[in-house]
């Protein structure tokens, strides 16, 4: 599973999840490098339902 994390105020990293830490941070691997940071929440535009809700309601 992959996750985008915020490493600093201007740097984010997308990589394979290595570990979820008790403090809420996530460790990801991007090739040979390993990073730790806060997970980035999925973007949902104001007034729009998440894609999973739209897909489920159209069945």
C-alpha positions in Angstrom: 0.0 0.0 0.0 1.2 3.5 -0.8 0.8 6.8 1.1 1.7 10.4 0.6 3.3 12.0 3.7 4.3 15.5 4.6 8.0 15.5 5.7 8.2 19.3 6.2 6.1 22.4 5.4 7.2 22.3 1.7 8.2 18.7 1.1 5.9 15.7 0.6 6.9 12.1 -0.3 4.9 9.3 -2.0 6.0 5.8 -1.3 5.3 2.3 0.0 4.2 2.2 3.6 6.8 0.5 5.8 5.3 1.2 9.3 2.6 3.2 11.0 3.8 4.8 14.2 1.8 5.2 17.5 2.1 9.0 17.3 0.2 9.0 14.0 3.2 9.4 11.7 3.9 7.0 8.8 7.2 5.6 7.6 7.4 5.2 3.8 10.1 3.9 1.4 10.8 5.6 -1.9 13.3 3.3 -3.6 16.3 3.2 -1.3 15.3 6.1 0.9 13.1 5.9 4.0 11.1 8.9 5.2 8.9 9.6 8.3 6.1 12.2 8.4 2.4 13.0 8.8 0.0 11.3 6.4 -1.7 13.6 3.9 -5.5 13.3 3.9 -7.2 12.6 0.6 -8.5 15.7 -1.2 -12.3 16.2 -1.4 -13.5 19.3 -3.2 -16.0 21.4 -1.2 -19.6 20.3 -2.0 -18.6 17.1 -3.8 -19.0 13.6 -2.5 -15.9 11.3 -2.4 -15.6 9.2 -5.5 -16.3 5.9 -3.6 -19.7 7.3 -2.5 -20.6 8.5 -6.1 -19.6 5.1 -7.5 -21.6 3.2 -5.0 -24.8 5.3 -5.5 -24.7 4.9 -9.3 -25.1 1.1 -9.2 
